Amino acid sequence: MTSSIPKRLLAGFAATAVGVTMTACGGGDSAGGGDFDGSIKVGILHSLSGTMAISETTLKEVEEMAIKEINDSGGVTIDDKSYKITYVSEDGASDWPTFAEKSQKLIDADKVAVVFGGWTSASRKAMLPVYEAKDHFLFYPIQYEGQECSKNIFYTGAVPNQQAEPAVDWLFDNFAEKYGKKVYLVGSDYVYPRTANTIIKEQVKSLGGVTVGEDYIPLGNTEVAPIIAKIKKEFPDGGIIINTLNGDSNVALFKQFKAAGITPEKYPIMSFSIAEEEIRQIGPEFVGGTYAAWNYFMSLGTPASNTFNEAFIEMYGDDRVTNDPMESAYNMVYLWKAAVEKAGTYEDLDAVRDAMIGIKMDAPQGPIEMYPNHHISQTVRIGEAKDDGQFEILWDSKTPVAPITWNQYVPETKGYACDWTLDRPDAGKYKM
Amino acid sequence: MDLIFSQLLDGLSIGAVLLLAATGLAIVFGLMGVINLAHGEFMMIGAYVTFVVQNIFRPLGGFAFESYYIIALIASFLVTAIFGVVLEKTLIRRLYGRPLETLLATWGISLILIQFVRSVSLAMVIGIAVTALLGWALQKFLPLPLKQASFASYLKGVLWTVAGIVGLIVISTTASIGRFFSNPWFGPRNLDVTPPKWLQGTWGSIAGIELPGIRIFIIILSALLIAAVVWFLTKSVWGVRIRAVTQNREMSNCLGIPTDSVDSITFGIGSGLAGVAGCAITLLGSVGPNLGGSYIVSCFMVIVLGGVGNLLGTIIASMMLGIIQSIIGSGSLLIAFPDMPNSLRSVVEFFATTSMSYVLVFIFIIAFLQFKPTGMFPQKGRSVEA
């Protein structure tokens, strides 16, 4: 009897191993075909398993959609020849070293022309040395804390001066009269909220305000009673709260805020990580009336945004929503295509990167342009969460805001800039 | 005075959540010595049951919807208890007395359960049912000579593999019929559970301090649950049997106590309590596949601190941890002692965030266990060593 257990275990392991190999072989696309003169292989690298899979799979879907749209309309045209885009998709597994490993694999084994990938800042920081060492080419689609400018990375998400800073200005413009220039900062305990809050604190100081409290919750933690006690102590009659929490903690925060009587009527709350999908998960009855700052909202209503929303819904089902990170991910595929066509090559990465700067595009959010610091100009918008799970746009910046990578509020980076068109060794961070 | 009272209330409510989550584990780990790493996932099942009950009652509206939560509490207890009993009878039972294997097996179960709620669809349920039926039938109708052959255990393995492959084929064919079959029921995303109106908002105030309805409700619920568990263990027939088996399994067996059934019932009750905890947590936090992971560590912390297998220890430990967290984390020491020296003040300020208060709690537990390695109230029986 006892001897049969190891055997069964072995059988079990064998069965699992078979299962794992079967699932691991999926994905990818066969090259060539149709009326194309050739094909260009690109890489997609997002977490398809683990905690980040919920968010990152939507980026993979929208990138696949952009590739399909480009192929359906004739592919990439270089010297009157048309190329079909094929892609290799890899799973970063919500594990940052895996992102670096898979990047290496995509570059060396698959010989891709470009990689679209990442979500968390931690995954980008893990991938950066790989792309710099191999002098390769990465597109990163998420709003992030800035303070980085790599020759080998193009960033299509917002930096703080395109999201957090205008949001703080807006809060003070609208609520400073009633509550004073005082803010309370709540965030998850990792690099993005901590860096973003450093910037916000400096900005608040320079606007003549005070940061009365700052608190961080470990990722995934759901106990916010001490924070509520502190907020009520600092703001007995209401005040401005800025929320940079990520993931599950948001649900706990908004549910317990409501129970404790911290309502949007008395406490204006601005969130930087709550988009349409998160409203659905937290429940509109808890987030309704709070504010969010993004560059794209599904409810934007312009013809370009409607086309984007309809295309996505047609491809993935009418119960789905689009959001800002998805729009960024969609844009970066088109930006790369435009740069390749302008450069007339997809193999000479230096030429493609040079051609990328100055590319303009009519994105779903409106006109965008790639700047010499490898970030794009974005229109900033502030929305209020509504009961139907969408945002009502209350304010926008009218014109696209140019990206500032090295933050000008933070003393350490004040006066520095990044410009990759300059021919100097410190083009990534030079003193202006 | 106001401050102390409100911090105490906060601490009590944090402690009550810990207590709710840890009671079931205290029974399973304390009385049976089973390290159940899937405890958090039982809580998750309880939360998902609450979600399902809510969705059944939502269209009814009015009073029926307002009272759904009570039914959800009962349903989540029953469903997770049945889950627990099935698990005990099929797996845990074979691993008694082997804590390391139990630990690994229950961890595996927790992973399976997480993935199950992520991807369960009608097609998958049909496939699993086909596999189970086919596997059972193949074993049942195997010719007798084959059953007694020397390679019987290999044959059984092969037959189950065949059943599994047939199940996989059934899943993929039914899933290709249409969305009705292939659509996941819950998916990997977090779900939205809304507490009924009477639980939202505040329930009046005492001395200027607002009483959040949810918090008060959870404190009352955990008190009632503890009272019920104590009554069950000390006054009911099965409770007495459970305690007898805990103290001396062989002797109880000799005296005619059905130890097999006692094990099943104990594990079932422990799991059921986890389900109730999961139902209560839907009021406070998110409902998603990863819900369990964030509570399991705190549960073990409470049990180790309180002393394995002792309910009183569990209660005191969870309340203590809750109060430490709330008083340190909210920085009320700074207000209570406004004229402390500057050097001390900066230390207190440093720890007055949620993240750092956890660090402090861990330091406290490590220090405490140096002096009392078996917790506050060490178990006198033998079940833990066995």
Boltz contact constraints between the chains, C-beta under 6 A:
constraints:
  - contact:
      token1: [A, 4]
      token2: [B, 153]
      max_distance: 6.0
  - contact:
      token1: [A, 11]
      token2: [B, 157]
      max_distance: 6.0
  - contact:
      token1: [A, 54]
      token2: [B, 188]
      max_distance: 6.0
  - contact:
      token1: [A, 54]
      token2: [B, 189]
      max_distance: 6.0
  - contact:
      token1: [A, 189]
      token2: [B, 355]
      max_distance: 6.0
  - contact:
      token1: [A, 215]
      token2: [B, 353]
      max_distance: 6.0
  - contact:
      token1: [A, 215]
      token2: [B, 354]
      max_distance: 6.0
  - contact:
      token1: [A, 216]
      token2: [B, 353]
      max_distance: 6.0
  - contact:
      token1: [A, 216]
      token2: [B, 355]
      max_distance: 6.0
  - contact:
      token1: [A, 217]
      token2: [B, 354]
      max_distance: 6.0
  - contact:
      token1: [A, 218]
      token2: [B, 355]
      max_distance: 6.0
  - contact:
      token1: [A, 220]
      token2: [B, 294]
      max_distance: 6.0
  - contact:
      token1: [A, 222]
      token2: [B, 285]
      max_distance: 6.0
  - contact:
      token1: [A, 222]
      token2: [B, 294]
      max_distance: 6.0
  - contact:
      token1: [A, 223]
      token2: [B, 14]
      max_distance: 6.0
  - contact:
      token1: [A, 225]
      token2: [B, 10]
      max_distance: 6.0
  - contact:
      token1: [A, 225]
      token2: [B, 14]
      max_distance: 6.0
  - contact:
      token1: [A, 225]
      token2: [B, 326]
      max_distance: 6.0
  - contact:
      token1: [A, 226]
      token2: [B, 326]
      max_distance: 6.0
  - contact:
      token1: [A, 226]
      token2: [B, 329]
      max_distance: 6.0
  - contact:
      token1: [A, 226]
      token2: [B, 330]
      max_distance: 6.0
  - contact:
      token1: [A, 226]
      token2: [B, 354]
      max_distance: 6.0
  - contact:
      token1: [A, 229]
      token2: [B, 10]
      max_distance: 6.0
  - contact:
      token1: [A, 229]
      token2: [B, 330]
      max_distance: 6.0
  - contact:
      token1: [A, 230]
      token2: [B, 330]
      max_distance: 6.0
  - contact:
      token1: [A, 248]
      token2: [B, 286]
      max_distance: 6.0
  - contact:
      token1: [A, 251]
      token2: [B, 285]
      max_distance: 6.0
  - contact:
      token1: [A, 251]
      token2: [B, 286]
      max_distance: 6.0
  - contact:
      token1: [A, 252]
      token2: [B, 284]
      max_distance: 6.0
  - contact:
      token1: [A, 252]
      token2: [B, 285]
      max_distance: 6.0
  - contact:
      token1: [A, 259]
      token2: [B, 212]
      max_distance: 6.0
  - contact:
      token1: [A, 259]
      token2: [B, 214]
      max_distance: 6.0
  - contact:
      token1: [A, 260]
      token2: [B, 212]
      max_distance: 6.0
  - contact:
      token1: [A, 261]
      token2: [B, 202]
      max_distance: 6.0
  - contact:
      token1: [A, 261]
      token2: [B, 210]
      max_distance: 6.0
  - contact:
      token1: [A, 281]
      token2: [B, 189]
      max_distance: 6.0
  - contact:
      token1: [A, 281]
      token2: [B, 190]
      max_distance: 6.0
  - contact:
      token1: [A, 283]
      token2: [B, 192]
      max_distance: 6.0
  - contact:
      token1: [A, 285]
      token2: [B, 194]
      max_distance: 6.0
